[in-house]
Amino acid sequence: MSSTRMLKLAALVAAMSLSLHVTALQGPAPASQASEAIFSENAIQHPVWAKNGMVASQEALASAVGRDILQQGGNAVDAAVGVGFALAVTLPRAGNIGGGGFMLIHDAQKQETVAIDYREKAPQAAFRDMYLDEKGEAVEERSRYHGLAVGVPGTVDGLLLALEKHGTMSREQVLAPAIRLAEEGFVVTPGLSTSLTGLSERMRRWPSTAKIFFHPDGSALQPGEVLKQPELAATLRRIAKDGRDGFYQGETAEKIVAAVQGAGGSMTTADLRDYKAVERVPVRGTYRGYEVVSMPPPSSGGIHIIQILNILEGYDLRASGANTAQTIHRLAEAMKPAYADRAEYLGDPDFVKVPVAGLINKDYAATLRQQIDDKKARPGAEIRHGNPLPYESDQTTHYSVVDKNGNAVSNTYTLNFSYGTGLVAEGTGILLNNEMDDFSAKPGVPNGYGLIGGDANAVQAGKRPLSSMSPTIVFKDGKPFLVTGSPGGSRIISTVLQIISNVIDHDMNIAEATNAPRMHDQWTPDEIRVEHALNDDTIRLLEGMGHTVVRKATMGSTQSIMVTPEGLYGASDPRIQDAATLGY
């Protein structure tokens, strides 16, 4: 490496260190101005404070990109798009331009919130039983680690649509930091190195991937080494210059198709050319006087967060206490019927009728609550989907951004599994998704996250697979109060739900709400999954109520911002290395 480049790298690292240090030193608002729920002598964890704008993401360099765009006069959407492209460089296991996701945008001036669906689509050659063998059994390899696993990517079109309709800066401006990081490189962190090492077998099978992230001897890049991605930089330049045509047509599109077809897939250049992100109307509900706004189908997250909150609203969770056996029991019993409904009713609304209004109706929630025994677990085998129709009327990553004018963005996007298929399209630097596994390969057969699906989520050409991604904004008195979301597959719904409940029901500040132990119950398998932080006494009490309790790895990586009259308070999840909340 030349001395000039070494100096540039040192300057970048120094700038980042200073940025993080300065942000940490920015003190909170004086105690007299801040509510006790935010800063209290009783609180063990405290959030980051900023006066004007804030970005919370899963990777510090990307957070800095967004913070800098805000400081330069960009709005929340400008910053969000900059962060999205930067994460494609610095967080390759989840940040992406080869995947898809959902974005929720609140325009403070217009007082409106819109949802952008840039979920991947099935190629036109896809068909219902494409993942079944001659015996009619689902073949995991085909839907997860094969060219047939790759859905038509939506991230680029989604981010550019958001920028065009709601941003203020040019493509060149918001893409410049990502291009620089890809071309000049950045220092590999222990978290990045560990993730590469853990998935080396899957990723090294593809020579186009191995040459970027691994040494010739097969070892992963080590902490302190510099990762440069010149092919990805060239791809990003084409997008900056030509917009969506720089990705969905021409050189980039042809190389993506060649990679997918070379791995046994059926995607064509026409599939890429015809892809379009769409704006949708968010789903809305209320919880104890707050308005909850989240992503509509093909996300299942918004509907079922609201559905579960509706069930929980009938209980005094503040009185039963945070993470007590009683509260966890109520959470689990409320989650089970929601996940059963998810399996039956949820799918791409362009292909199936989803009874949204019925599922989020409070009277329907009341009928589900009546089936819950407050002292005893209900076996999963006894639970079937409900009937909302009578109530009907007309590794993933998340980041949150709020600007000085009150505009807010909640964005969740993904490759599905960590690093997706593991396949980089030769000559592009783009890691390709394995989102086709989110379809129901066969009704009743669980996907990679153990979720059961039905006919509503069957594979079909041009269809978007169901997702649990749940970018969410909670409003108080008509203004954004909490901007949040998380990765985590099927656990996204329960993770976001617990952030909301921790803040509203248990008066936690956003750092405490983020750090609190988490649980999850998705109906099948019939178990409550808990993090190791939950104490043995609580587990024994739950088992005494008839629950099967299983300790699992940590759940989610929330990136959240709380908006108050005193300023912005943010928290990045400590469960994931390299995350950072930065403001100014």
Buried (B, 14 or more C-beta within 10 A) or exposed (E): EEEEEEEBBEEBEEEBEEBBEEBEEBEBBEEEEBBEBBBBEEBEBBBBBBEBBBBBBBBBBBBBBBBBBBBEEBBBBBBBBBBBBBBBBBBBBBBBBBBBBBBBBBBBEEEEBBBBBBBBBBBBEBEBEBBBEEEEEBBBEBBBBBBBBBBBBBBBBBBBBBBEEBBEBEBEBBBBBBBBBBBBBBBBBEBBBEBBEEBBEBBBEBEBBBBBBBEEEEEBBEEEEBBBBEBBBBBBBBBBEBBBBBBBBBBBBBBBBBBBBBBEBBBBBEBBBEBEBBEBEBBBBBBEEBBBBBBBBBBBBBBBBBBBBBBBBBBEBBEBEBBBBBBBBBBBBBBBBBBBBBBBBBBBBBBBEBBBBBBBBBEBBBBBBEBBEEEEBBEBEEBEBBBBEEBBEEBBBBBBBBBBEBBBBBBBBBBBBBBBBBBBBBBBBBBBBBBBBBBBBBEEBBBBBBBBBBEBBBBBBBBBBBBBBBBBBBBBEEBBBBBBBBBBBBBBBBBBBBBBBBBBBBBBBBBBBBBBBBBBBBBBEBBBBBBEEBEEEBBEBBBEBEBBBEEBEBBBBBBBBBBBEBBBBBBBBEBBBBBBBBBB
